[in-house]
Amino acid sequence: MWGLNDIFFDKKWAYWLKDTIPGAERVIEIPDGRLFFPEDRPDALTGPMLGFWDKVMGAATAAAH
């Protein structure tokens, strides 16, 4: 997840990290987010995080059966 209004880190770094970190699948852009957007906009973090954990738990459950 990357805040697009961050004045210190351009969004190109988000895509560099995605391409560099093994297993990273996508970048979620937060249009009005800044560096500490989870503190300012927890709603922008909650939905994508819950979706991620649902996906992880679904894969773990499928692998267990």
URPEWO-V26746 format. One line per field, one symbol per residue. psi: psi as a letter, one per 40 degrees, with the letter a starting at -180 (. if undefined). burial: # if it has 24 or more other C-alpha atoms within 12 Angstrom, else .. Layout:
psi=???
burial=???
//
This chain:
psi=hhheehedhiedddddddedhhehdihhhhdeiadfddddgdddddddddddddddddddddde.
burial=####......#..#..............##..##.........#.....................
//
